[in-house]
Each structure stands twice: as structure tokens, then as C-alpha cells.
Amino acid sequence: MALTRAADRLIVSGVRPKERKDGADPRPADCWHRKVEQAMAQIAAPGLGHVMLGYGSAEAVQARRVRTKTVSPPVVVPGWARQPAPPESQPPRPLAPSAIAVDDETAPPPSEKMRAAALRGTWIHQLLERLPAVEVSARAEAADRWLERSAGVVDAAVRAEIAERVCGILSDPQFRALFGPGSLAEAPLAATLADGRVIAGTVDRILVKQERISVIDFKTGRMPVTDADIPDAHRAQMTAYVEALRVIFPGRDVTASLLYTAGPKLIEVMP
């Protein structure tokens, strides 16, 4: 047992048992109160039997409590602290490149055929993301397995047609570099342009080289007859990507292209 924390005064107290008829100490022989008393008896001043032990003096304790008061200088509150805080400026809301341009092209309500085409386009997108990392000889089998097990495509002919188209794009010499070393799939990007707009989005594919950055967006819908037929919304989307990448990679050339899988055909879109 150690009583070492007290600085000025230590009080050890307990509940006194009922008095004994013979006047003897009513406390049990092995109680902790007795042990403290026995330990303190050699250094304590005379007290009132087992009721109180004193060590030191009240004067000494009182003297220790007297401290010199430190007078602090008056606090001067600056004028700005009395003024209400100005409104906090709101940062510009990030713009998704795909939503920059107003898509004012009229379109009929989606039919069952159109929904099926959109779903097929989603599968092609996902395979173009996954298959580049697979060995060339194993891509067709991997594509068929993913279409059946993950996408739930039951028709073997449909799976074969989609797998053949995607594998053909990845093996085509004019597209091979876009899916090779240094390229990234579903790459997020965000940048603040000079005019204060914040561009944030995810590109289908980006190829990063020391001297050039190439960004590619996959389009699985109808392929335009000529380059002039590319929808304005698609051009605005790619322009936003280019402007953001010029901020992220200053000093490098940035090109943007649309890969129409129906061709397949790669169309470079200049901002």
C-alpha cells in the first residue's frame, strides 16, 4: 500500500464500528485503517488515540497554500472580433463532362429493342475495361465466361458475337496502343479550369505518355456517317476532358477520341 499522492493534506477515514463493552478498540485487528495507523505512528504527531493522527502542522499546510497572485493584463479584443463573420464562399459545383452540353436532340421513348441495345453497350464497355489485362489467347474464353456468369447472357450466339467484337477491337493494330502499357481504364479525373469551373468525371480509357495524353470514350450506339455528324454533346464532353487534362498534365499535348465500337472506328475530336 502506498499513500504518495497527497500534496498538503491526507485524510484516511472509515466507518467506526460499534463500541465494545470492555472499552477496547472496536476495529478488527487486520483492517486497513489499523495498518495505516501503524505505519503513520512513527512519524505522526500525537493525536486522539486511533481517531486522528497528525503529521506536520496546520501552520505549515496553511503556509504552503499562500501563493502570490499573478495579475494578468487586461484583454484587448480586436475590432474584427466584434464584427459578424462574412458569408462563406461556396466552391463551384463540379461539372460532369457528359452533362456540360445541353442534349437537345429529340429521341422517341426507348423501345424494348433500344433497351436491349443499351444493355449490350454496357457489356461491351465492361469487357473493354476488363479484357486488356488478359492474355490474348485467353480473351475470348474469358469474355464468354464473364458474359454468361456475371452478365447473365444465356444465348451462346450473342455471347460469341460480343466477345468476337471486343477481342477484335483489342487486337486491331490501330487500337492496340490505346489498351497497352501506360493506359488506364475508368480513370477518375478532376481539375479546376482557368474560368473557375470544376470538371470532375471518369474517362473510359486514358493513355499516359511522357509527351502526350490520349483520352478515349467508347460509344456503342449508332456510328455517325461523317465526322461532322458527331453530336454536339459528345464534342463538348471530350472538350471538357481535354481542358481538365491540360491542367492536370501541363505542357503535354492532349488528344481526345471517340471509339465507335460498331465500326469499329476511332474519330479524333479536337477541342
Summary of the structure (lengths in Angstrom):
residues: 271
radius of gyration: 41.3
end to end distance: 82.4
largest distance: 119.9
contacts: 624
relative contact order: 0.10
helix: 38%
strand: 17%
